[in-house]
Amino acid sequence: MAERSTAAVDVADNSGDEPLTAQADQATADGVATNRERDTDIDEAQGSGGTEGPGKASPPELHSGHKLARRYRLEECVTRLDGFSSWRAVDEKLRRAVGVHILPADHTRARSVLAAARSSALLGDPRFVQVLDAVEENDLVYVVHEWLPDATELTALLAPGPLEPHDAYQMVSQVAFAMAAAHREGLAHLRLNPNAVLRTSSGQWRIRGLAVNAALRGITSETPQRTDTEAIGALLYAGLTQRWPYENDAYGLSGLPKDIGLIAPDQVRAGVHRGLSELSMRALVNDGATASRHESACTTPEELVKAIGEMPRIRPPEPAFTAPPEYQRTTYQQGSYGRPAPHPGVTQPLPPPPPPLQSRTGKVLKWAVSALLIAALGLGSWQLADALMERSNKSDDTNQTQTTDDNDKSPTKSASAPITIEGVHDFDPFGSDGSENPRDIDNIYDSDPSSYWQTSYYTSADFGRLKSGVGVILDLGKVQEVGKVTVTFVGDTAVELRAASSDAASRPTSFDGYSKVAEGSGTSVTLKPGETLKSRYLLVWLTDLPKQADTGQFRGRIADVKVSS
């Protein structure tokens, strides 16, 4: 097979290799790189032609079918650039696919690549794509690593859209924990980007190229922990928004608009989980500036792990309900109970009856058993009749009592009981700062109809087309069965009642954490769930605002809320 000479071939091979481009080494010629400098190092095939720099060692003469150590058979060249190449290969001894990086032994980076590969192999953490072998042989240095055919890189996962909040949470958690473990052993990645993060078919996230990818490009950093932490923040930012958090486009993602600086993910895309948005900013802005609206910056993976641990756990979405198949009645053959009817034209002979008891002993035993059965039936019938008579007498007494006391009316169900509201929180998940006039929030359950909580003002009843709604979250203190919620408004207002899952460990901070259970409109609206509802957190969600007569502005006002079982 002819040797592939095309440079910087970028294929989604999940091999543990990431595409190498000439821009990478050009951006890090001085040996030091930051994440912002590496944003211009777009790991995509750009047809660089494979031109080697002056003074570089010539690439080894390798081709498909070539064997290393009489064991690793090269199959396909994934990347060829600047004197080294990466291949998909087969380990003929263990009969499995592997990936191989190959450099000439006299390459300027051969020693550092070999050292990085051996250090990575000693870590042995399953969250990283494992280095299987690192050898210098026959004027070549080659690094053998796992090949994961069932894994998909983050770049491909983001192509159709951003990740779901639970997937983004799992990704940042697993990557942060893995990098914290690596840094405890003195290892850094320095090339952590969407091409280096893979998700397997089982949902596990894996990181490829620990230490090795940076060594291949000659990348170092004076602050490796901060570099990797910022890279994790960029991964989370991309997962939440499908945008790269810098001005340059990279990894198939559009960059941010120029001259506006870094803005939080929940300001880029509506519906972004606020806690994850703040987490990404704490990791991205880690140079001493204000990382987010409320929290301090994370400068190491260990600090990022701690911040993740302090967040409420994000649960996976509820699985879709699938209706059971319709019940099919089984047809039975007439005259043979318990035996399915045969197909038309098929006869099923009955099994022969058991042979009769022939001996004298058998006849005596048969009569004894019959006598016992007759006695048992007689005793049982007498007890049954006695029980029925007693029940009939009690029933007559009960009927007489009800007729006398209730005038022939059956007892009525007890009236619903009020449920105490323990706390209220304003809720604006699609706004810029996540809050909506929290100052007067307690007015909605102070039993004073003259006081109220109100939203900000908008230019139209549909919130000026800026968002789908705003609301307030009712905290009932514990999970309780809710029968109805009565809301009194100032002005005709459209509203939905939404509820968090009964197993929610804390108050959900995203709109997706609440499911709609009822809706209505008016100045006094009673919202009754269609089915039994058990929840601790209820969301009163305003969807259409009235025009207030005193101000002429569109804004919602809640004067009173009552909850009952």
C-alpha positions as CSV (number, residue, x, y, z in Angstrom):
1,M,0.0,0.0,0.0
2,A,1.3,3.4,-0.9
3,E,2.5,5.6,2.0
4,R,0.2,8.4,3.0
5,S,2.1,11.7,2.7
6,T,-0.7,14.1,3.5
7,A,0.1,16.1,6.6
8,A,-2.2,17.0,9.5
9,V,-4.9,14.5,8.6
10,D,-7.7,15.0,11.1
11,V,-10.0,12.0,11.5
12,A,-12.4,11.2,14.4
13,D,-10.7,8.0,15.2
14,N,-11.0,8.0,19.0
15,S,-7.5,6.5,19.0
16,G,-5.9,8.6,21.7
17,D,-4.2,10.8,19.1
18,E,-5.3,14.3,18.4
19,P,-4.6,16.1,15.1
20,L,-1.3,17.9,15.0
21,T,-0.9,21.1,13.0
22,A,2.0,23.3,12.2
23,Q,0.4,26.2,14.0
24,A,0.8,24.3,17.3
25,D,4.6,24.4,17.3
26,Q,4.7,27.9,15.8
27,A,2.6,29.2,18.7
28,T,4.9,27.6,21.3
29,A,8.3,28.1,19.8
30,D,9.6,29.6,23.0
31,G,8.5,26.5,25.0
32,V,5.9,28.3,27.0
33,A,2.2,28.5,26.1
34,T,-1.0,29.6,27.7
35,N,-4.6,28.6,27.0
36,R,-5.3,31.8,25.1
37,E,-2.2,31.2,22.9
38,R,-3.4,27.7,22.2
39,D,-6.8,28.9,21.1
40,T,-5.2,29.6,17.7
41,D,-3.9,26.0,17.6
42,I,-7.0,24.6,15.9
43,D,-6.8,20.9,15.8
44,E,-8.4,20.4,12.4
45,A,-6.9,19.3,9.1
46,Q,-5.8,22.4,7.3
47,G,-3.6,20.9,4.5
48,S,-0.4,22.4,5.8
49,G,1.6,20.2,3.4
50,G,3.8,18.7,6.1
51,T,6.7,21.1,5.6
52,E,9.4,20.4,8.1
53,G,11.1,23.2,9.9
54,P,14.8,23.9,9.4
55,G,17.1,21.6,11.5
56,K,14.4,19.1,12.2
57,A,15.1,15.3,11.8
58,S,13.5,13.8,8.7
59,P,10.5,11.5,9.4
60,P,11.2,7.8,9.5
61,E,10.4,5.8,6.4
62,L,7.3,4.0,7.5
63,H,4.3,2.6,5.7
64,S,1.2,0.5,6.3
65,G,2.1,-3.0,7.1
66,H,5.4,-2.1,8.8
67,K,6.0,-3.8,12.1
68,L,7.6,-2.4,15.3
69,A,9.2,-4.9,17.7
70,R,7.8,-7.7,15.4
71,R,4.5,-7.0,17.2
72,Y,2.8,-3.7,16.3
73,R,1.6,-3.7,12.7
74,L,1.0,-0.2,11.4
75,E,-2.4,0.1,9.7
76,E,-3.2,3.8,9.0
77,C,-1.4,7.0,9.4
78,V,-3.5,9.5,11.3
79,T,-1.0,12.4,11.5
80,R,2.4,13.1,10.0
81,L,4.0,16.4,10.9
82,D,7.4,17.9,11.9
83,G,9.4,14.7,12.0
84,F,6.9,12.5,13.9
85,S,3.8,10.6,13.0
86,S,0.8,8.9,14.7
87,W,-0.7,5.7,13.5
88,R,-3.6,3.3,14.1
89,A,-2.0,-0.1,14.5
90,V,-2.6,-3.7,15.6
91,D,-0.9,-5.5,18.5
92,E,-0.6,-8.9,16.9
93,K,0.4,-10.6,20.1
94,L,-2.7,-9.5,22.0
95,R,-4.9,-9.2,18.9
96,R,-6.2,-5.7,19.7
97,A,-6.1,-2.2,18.1
98,V,-3.6,0.3,19.5
99,G,-2.4,3.8,18.7
100,V,1.3,4.6,18.1
101,H,3.3,7.8,18.2
102,I,6.6,7.5,16.3
103,L,9.7,9.8,16.4
104,P,13.3,9.5,15.2
105,A,15.5,8.8,18.2
106,D,17.5,11.9,17.4
107,H,14.5,14.2,17.3
108,T,14.8,17.2,19.6
109,R,11.8,16.1,21.6
110,A,12.4,12.4,21.6
111,R,13.8,12.3,25.1
112,S,11.0,14.4,26.6
113,V,8.3,12.4,24.9
114,L,9.8,9.1,26.2
115,A,10.0,10.5,29.7
116,A,6.4,11.9,29.6
117,A,5.0,8.6,28.3
118,R,6.7,6.5,31.0
119,S,5.5,8.9,33.7
120,S,2.0,8.7,32.4
121,A,2.1,4.9,32.3
122,L,3.0,4.8,36.0
123,L,-0.1,6.8,36.9
124,G,-2.4,3.9,35.9
125,D,-5.6,5.9,36.3
126,P,-8.4,4.4,34.2
127,R,-9.9,7.8,33.6
128,F,-7.0,8.4,31.2
129,V,-6.2,6.7,27.9
130,Q,-3.5,4.3,29.1
131,V,0.1,4.3,27.7
132,L,0.9,0.6,27.1
133,D,4.5,0.8,26.0
134,A,7.3,3.4,25.5
135,V,10.3,2.1,23.6
136,E,13.5,3.3,22.0
137,E,14.6,0.8,19.3
138,N,16.3,0.8,15.9
139,D,16.8,4.6,15.9
140,L,13.1,5.1,16.7
141,V,11.2,6.2,19.7
142,Y,7.6,5.0,19.8
143,V,4.8,5.3,22.3
144,V,1.9,2.7,22.2
145,H,-1.4,3.6,23.8
146,E,-5.0,2.4,24.0
147,W,-7.3,2.7,21.1
148,L,-11.0,3.3,22.0
149,P,-13.2,2.5,19.0
150,D,-16.4,2.9,21.1
151,A,-15.6,6.4,22.3
152,T,-16.6,9.8,20.9
153,E,-14.7,12.9,21.4
154,L,-16.3,16.0,22.8
155,T,-15.9,17.9,19.5
156,A,-18.3,15.4,17.8
157,L,-20.7,15.4,20.8
158,L,-21.1,19.2,20.6
159,A,-21.7,19.2,16.8
160,P,-25.5,18.9,17.1
161,G,-25.8,21.2,20.1
162,P,-24.8,21.8,23.8
163,L,-24.7,19.1,26.4
164,E,-27.7,18.4,28.7
165,P,-27.0,19.8,32.2
166,H,-26.5,16.3,33.7
167,D,-24.0,15.3,30.9
168,A,-22.1,18.6,31.4
169,Y,-22.0,18.0,35.1
170,Q,-20.7,14.5,34.7
171,M,-18.1,15.6,32.2
172,V,-16.6,18.4,34.3
173,S,-16.8,16.2,37.5
174,Q,-14.9,13.3,36.0
175,V,-12.3,15.5,34.1
176,A,-11.7,17.6,37.2
177,F,-11.3,14.6,39.5
178,A,-8.9,12.9,37.0
179,M,-6.7,16.0,36.6
180,A,-6.6,16.6,40.3
181,A,-5.2,13.0,40.7
182,A,-2.7,13.6,37.9
183,H,-1.4,16.8,39.5
184,R,-1.0,15.1,42.8
185,E,1.5,12.8,41.0
186,G,3.2,15.8,39.4
187,L,1.7,15.3,35.9
188,A,0.1,18.0,33.8
189,H,-1.8,17.8,30.5
190,L,-1.3,21.3,29.0
191,R,-3.3,20.3,25.9
192,L,-6.7,19.7,27.4
193,N,-9.2,20.6,24.7
194,P,-12.4,19.1,23.1
195,N,-10.3,16.7,21.0
196,A,-8.6,15.3,24.1
197,V,-11.8,14.4,26.0
198,L,-13.8,11.3,25.0
199,R,-17.0,9.7,26.2
200,T,-17.3,6.0,26.0
201,S,-20.5,4.0,25.2
202,S,-20.9,3.3,28.9
203,G,-21.0,7.1,29.6
204,Q,-17.5,7.3,31.2
205,W,-15.3,10.2,30.3
206,R,-11.7,9.5,29.3
207,I,-8.8,11.9,28.8
208,R,-6.1,11.2,26.2
209,G,-2.6,12.5,25.8
210,L,-1.7,13.2,29.4
211,A,1.7,14.8,29.3
212,V,2.5,13.1,26.0
213,N,0.6,15.5,23.7
214,A,2.3,18.5,25.2
215,A,5.7,16.8,25.0
216,L,5.1,16.1,21.3
217,R,4.6,19.8,20.7
218,G,7.3,21.1,23.1
219,I,4.7,22.8,25.3
220,T,5.5,23.8,28.8
221,S,4.0,26.1,31.4
222,E,5.2,27.9,34.5
223,T,1.7,27.5,36.1
224,P,0.6,24.0,34.9
225,Q,-2.2,23.7,37.5
226,R,-3.8,27.0,36.5
227,T,-3.4,26.1,32.8
228,D,-5.2,22.8,33.2
229,T,-7.9,24.4,35.4
230,E,-8.6,27.1,32.9
231,A,-8.8,24.4,30.2
232,I,-11.4,22.5,32.2
233,G,-13.4,25.7,32.5
234,A,-13.2,26.1,28.7
235,L,-14.5,22.6,28.2
236,L,-17.4,23.2,30.5
237,Y,-18.2,26.5,28.8
238,A,-18.2,24.8,25.4
239,G,-20.4,22.0,26.7
240,L,-23.0,24.5,28.1
241,T,-23.1,26.9,25.2
242,Q,-21.6,25.2,22.1
243,R,-19.3,28.2,21.9
244,W,-15.5,28.5,22.5
245,P,-14.9,31.0,25.3
246,Y,-12.4,33.1,23.3
247,E,-12.6,35.3,20.2
248,N,-11.1,32.7,17.8
249,D,-13.1,29.9,16.4
250,A,-11.7,26.5,17.4
251,Y,-12.5,22.8,17.5
252,G,-15.5,23.3,15.2
253,L,-17.0,25.9,17.6
254,S,-17.6,29.6,17.1
255,G,-15.8,32.0,19.3
256,L,-17.3,34.8,21.3
257,P,-18.0,38.2,19.6
258,K,-15.0,40.4,19.5
259,D,-14.5,43.3,21.9
260,I,-17.0,42.2,24.5
261,G,-14.8,40.1,26.6
262,L,-15.6,36.9,28.5
263,I,-19.3,36.7,29.4
264,A,-21.0,34.0,31.5
265,P,-22.5,31.0,29.7
266,D,-26.0,31.8,31.0
267,Q,-25.7,35.2,29.3
268,V,-24.8,33.5,26.0
269,R,-27.6,30.9,25.8
270,A,-31.0,30.8,27.6
271,G,-31.7,27.9,29.9
272,V,-28.1,27.3,30.9
273,H,-27.8,25.8,34.4
274,R,-26.7,28.7,36.6
275,G,-24.5,26.7,39.0
276,L,-22.6,25.2,36.1
277,S,-22.3,28.6,34.5
278,E,-20.7,30.0,37.6
279,L,-18.4,27.0,37.9
280,S,-17.0,27.5,34.4
281,M,-16.4,31.2,35.1
282,R,-14.6,30.4,38.4
283,A,-12.2,28.1,36.4
284,L,-11.8,30.4,33.4
285,V,-11.1,33.7,35.2
286,N,-8.5,32.3,37.6
287,D,-5.9,35.1,37.5
288,G,-7.2,37.0,40.6
289,A,-10.1,38.8,38.9
290,T,-13.6,38.3,40.0
291,A,-14.5,34.9,38.7
292,S,-18.3,35.1,39.0
293,R,-21.0,37.0,40.7
294,H,-20.7,35.4,44.1
295,E,-17.7,33.0,44.3
296,S,-13.9,33.2,44.2
297,A,-11.7,31.8,41.4
298,C,-10.5,28.2,41.2
299,T,-6.8,28.1,40.3
300,T,-6.1,24.4,40.7
301,P,-8.0,21.2,39.7
302,E,-8.2,20.4,43.5
303,E,-10.0,23.7,44.2
304,L,-12.3,22.9,41.2
305,V,-13.1,19.5,42.7
306,K,-14.0,21.1,46.0
307,A,-16.3,23.6,44.3
308,I,-18.1,20.8,42.4
309,G,-18.6,19.0,45.7
310,E,-20.3,22.0,47.2
311,M,-22.8,22.2,44.4
312,P,-26.2,20.4,44.6
313,R,-26.0,17.2,42.6
314,I,-27.6,17.4,39.2
315,R,-29.8,14.4,38.6
316,P,-30.3,12.8,35.1
317,P,-33.6,13.6,33.4
318,E,-36.6,11.3,34.1
319,P,-36.9,8.5,31.6
320,A,-39.8,8.7,29.2
321,F,-42.8,6.6,30.3
322,T,-43.6,3.7,27.9
323,A,-47.1,2.4,28.0
324,P,-47.4,-1.4,28.7
325,P,-48.6,-3.6,25.8
326,E,-52.4,-4.1,25.6
327,Y,-53.7,-7.1,27.5
328,Q,-54.6,-9.9,25.2
329,R,-57.3,-12.4,26.3
330,T,-56.3,-16.0,26.1
331,T,-58.9,-18.3,24.4
332,Y,-59.6,-21.5,26.2
333,Q,-61.1,-24.7,24.8
334,Q,-64.7,-25.2,25.9
335,G,-64.9,-28.0,28.4
336,S,-61.3,-28.2,29.4
337,Y,-60.7,-25.5,31.9
338,G,-57.1,-24.2,32.3
339,R,-56.0,-25.8,29.0
340,P,-55.4,-23.5,26.0
341,A,-57.5,-24.2,22.9
342,P,-55.5,-25.9,20.2
343,H,-55.0,-24.4,16.8
344,P,-57.7,-25.2,14.2
345,G,-57.3,-28.7,12.9
346,V,-55.0,-29.8,15.7
347,T,-56.1,-32.5,18.2
348,Q,-54.7,-32.8,21.7
349,P,-55.5,-36.1,23.3
350,L,-56.2,-36.0,27.0
351,P,-53.7,-37.8,29.2
352,P,-55.0,-41.1,30.6
353,P,-56.4,-41.1,34.1
354,P,-54.2,-42.4,36.9
355,P,-54.6,-46.1,37.6
356,P,-57.1,-47.0,40.4
357,L,-55.9,-48.2,43.8
358,Q,-56.0,-52.0,43.4
359,S,-54.9,-53.2,46.8
360,R,-57.1,-53.5,49.9
361,T,-54.8,-51.0,51.7
362,G,-55.4,-48.5,49.0
363,K,-59.2,-48.8,49.3
364,V,-59.1,-48.3,53.0
365,L,-56.9,-45.2,52.6
366,K,-59.2,-43.8,50.0
367,W,-62.3,-44.1,52.3
368,A,-60.3,-42.6,55.2
369,V,-59.3,-39.6,53.2
370,S,-62.9,-39.1,52.0
371,A,-64.2,-39.2,55.5
372,L,-61.7,-36.6,56.7
373,L,-62.6,-34.3,53.8
374,I,-66.3,-34.5,54.5
375,A,-65.7,-33.7,58.2
376,A,-63.5,-30.7,57.3
377,L,-66.1,-29.4,54.8
378,G,-68.8,-29.7,57.4
379,L,-66.8,-27.8,60.1
380,G,-65.8,-25.2,57.6
381,S,-69.4,-24.6,56.5
382,W,-70.5,-24.2,60.1
383,Q,-67.8,-21.6,60.8
384,L,-68.5,-19.8,57.6
385,A,-72.2,-19.5,58.3
386,D,-71.5,-18.3,61.8
387,A,-69.2,-15.6,60.5
388,L,-71.7,-14.4,57.9
389,M,-74.4,-14.2,60.5
390,E,-72.2,-12.1,62.8
391,R,-71.2,-9.8,59.9
392,S,-74.9,-9.4,58.9
393,N,-75.8,-8.3,62.4
394,K,-73.0,-5.7,62.5
395,S,-74.0,-4.4,59.1
396,D,-77.6,-3.9,60.3
397,D,-76.4,-2.0,63.4
398,T,-74.2,0.2,61.3
399,N,-77.0,1.0,58.9
400,Q,-79.3,1.8,61.7
401,T,-76.8,4.1,63.3
402,Q,-76.1,6.0,60.0
403,T,-79.8,6.3,59.4
404,T,-80.4,7.8,62.8
405,D,-77.4,10.1,63.0
406,D,-76.8,11.2,59.4
407,N,-80.3,11.2,58.0
408,D,-79.4,8.6,55.3
409,K,-76.3,10.6,54.1
410,S,-72.9,8.9,53.7
411,P,-69.9,10.4,55.5
412,T,-68.2,13.2,53.5
413,K,-64.4,13.5,53.0
414,S,-62.6,15.7,55.5
415,A,-61.8,19.3,54.3
416,S,-58.3,20.1,53.0
417,A,-55.8,21.4,55.5
418,P,-53.6,24.4,54.9
419,I,-49.8,23.8,54.4
420,T,-47.4,26.3,55.9
421,I,-45.0,28.0,53.5
422,E,-41.5,27.9,55.1
423,G,-39.8,30.2,52.6
424,V,-40.1,31.9,49.2
425,H,-37.4,32.6,46.6
426,D,-37.6,34.8,43.5
427,F,-36.8,32.9,40.3
428,D,-35.6,34.3,37.0
429,P,-33.4,31.6,35.3
430,F,-33.4,33.3,31.9
431,G,-32.4,36.7,33.2
432,S,-28.9,38.2,33.3
433,D,-28.4,37.9,37.1
434,G,-31.0,35.2,37.9
435,S,-33.0,37.3,40.3
436,E,-36.3,39.3,40.1
437,N,-36.9,41.9,42.8
438,P,-36.1,39.8,45.8
439,R,-36.6,42.7,48.2
440,D,-40.4,42.3,48.6
441,I,-40.6,38.5,48.2
442,D,-42.0,37.9,51.7
443,N,-45.1,39.9,50.9
444,I,-46.7,37.0,49.0
445,Y,-47.3,35.0,52.2
446,D,-47.7,37.6,54.9
447,S,-51.6,37.3,54.9
448,D,-51.8,41.0,54.0
449,P,-53.7,41.4,50.6
450,S,-52.6,45.0,50.4
451,S,-48.9,44.2,50.1
452,Y,-47.5,42.4,47.1
453,W,-44.3,41.3,45.3
454,Q,-43.9,42.5,41.8
455,T,-41.7,41.7,38.8
456,S,-39.6,44.1,36.9
457,Y,-41.5,46.1,34.2
458,Y,-41.5,45.0,30.6
459,T,-42.6,46.6,27.3
460,S,-45.3,43.9,26.6
461,A,-47.3,41.2,28.3
462,D,-44.9,38.5,27.0
463,F,-42.0,40.0,28.8
464,G,-40.9,42.0,25.9
465,R,-40.0,38.7,24.1
466,L,-36.9,38.5,26.3
467,K,-37.8,35.4,28.2
468,S,-40.6,32.8,28.7
469,G,-41.5,34.0,32.2
470,V,-40.5,34.6,35.8
471,G,-41.8,33.3,39.1
472,V,-41.4,32.5,42.7
473,I,-40.4,29.2,44.4
474,L,-42.4,28.1,47.5
475,D,-40.5,26.0,50.0
476,L,-42.9,23.8,52.1
477,G,-40.1,22.7,54.5
478,K,-40.5,19.0,53.6
479,V,-42.1,16.8,51.0
480,Q,-45.9,17.1,51.3
481,E,-49.0,16.0,49.3
482,V,-50.3,19.2,47.6
483,G,-54.0,19.4,46.7
484,K,-54.2,23.0,45.4
485,V,-52.4,26.3,45.3
486,T,-54.4,29.6,45.3
487,V,-52.7,32.7,44.0
488,T,-54.1,36.2,44.2
489,F,-52.8,38.7,41.7
490,V,-53.1,42.4,41.1
491,G,-54.4,42.4,37.5
492,D,-55.4,39.5,35.2
493,T,-52.3,37.3,35.0
494,A,-51.5,33.9,33.3
495,V,-49.7,31.5,35.6
496,E,-48.4,27.9,35.7
497,L,-47.9,25.7,38.7
498,R,-44.7,23.7,38.5
499,A,-43.2,21.2,41.0
500,A,-39.8,19.8,41.7
501,S,-39.4,16.0,42.0
502,S,-40.3,14.5,45.4
503,D,-36.7,13.2,45.7
504,A,-35.0,16.6,45.0
505,A,-32.4,16.9,47.7
506,S,-32.3,20.7,47.5
507,R,-34.1,23.5,45.7
508,P,-33.5,23.2,41.9
509,T,-31.8,26.2,40.4
510,S,-32.7,25.5,36.8
511,F,-36.0,25.7,35.0
512,D,-35.8,22.1,33.9
513,G,-35.9,21.1,37.5
514,Y,-39.6,21.8,37.7
515,S,-42.5,20.0,35.8
516,K,-45.8,21.7,35.0
517,V,-48.7,20.3,36.9
518,A,-51.5,22.9,36.4
519,E,-52.2,26.3,34.8
520,G,-54.7,29.1,34.8
521,S,-55.3,32.8,34.5
522,G,-57.2,35.6,36.3
523,T,-56.9,37.7,39.4
524,S,-57.5,34.8,41.8
525,V,-56.4,31.5,40.4
526,T,-56.8,28.1,42.1
527,L,-54.3,25.6,40.6
528,K,-55.1,21.9,41.2
529,P,-52.8,19.2,40.0
530,G,-54.4,16.6,37.8
531,E,-52.8,13.7,39.7
532,T,-51.5,13.2,43.2
533,L,-48.6,15.6,43.8
534,K,-45.9,15.2,46.4
535,S,-43.2,17.8,46.5
536,R,-41.3,20.2,48.7
537,Y,-40.6,22.9,46.1
538,L,-43.4,24.5,44.1
539,L,-42.8,27.1,41.3
540,V,-45.5,29.7,40.7
541,W,-44.5,30.7,37.1
542,L,-45.9,33.8,35.5
543,T,-46.3,33.5,31.7
544,D,-48.4,36.6,30.8
545,L,-48.4,39.9,32.5
546,P,-51.1,42.5,33.0
547,K,-50.8,46.2,32.3
548,Q,-50.9,47.9,35.7
549,A,-53.3,50.9,35.8
550,D,-51.2,52.9,38.3
551,T,-48.0,52.8,36.2
552,G,-49.1,51.9,32.7
553,Q,-46.3,49.3,32.7
554,F,-46.5,45.5,32.1
555,R,-45.6,43.8,35.3
556,G,-46.8,40.9,37.5
557,R,-47.9,41.4,41.1
558,I,-48.6,38.6,43.5
559,A,-50.5,39.7,46.6
560,D,-51.1,36.3,48.3
561,V,-50.3,32.6,47.9
562,K,-51.9,29.8,49.9
563,V,-51.2,26.0,49.7
564,S,-53.4,23.3,51.0
565,S,-53.5,19.5,50.9
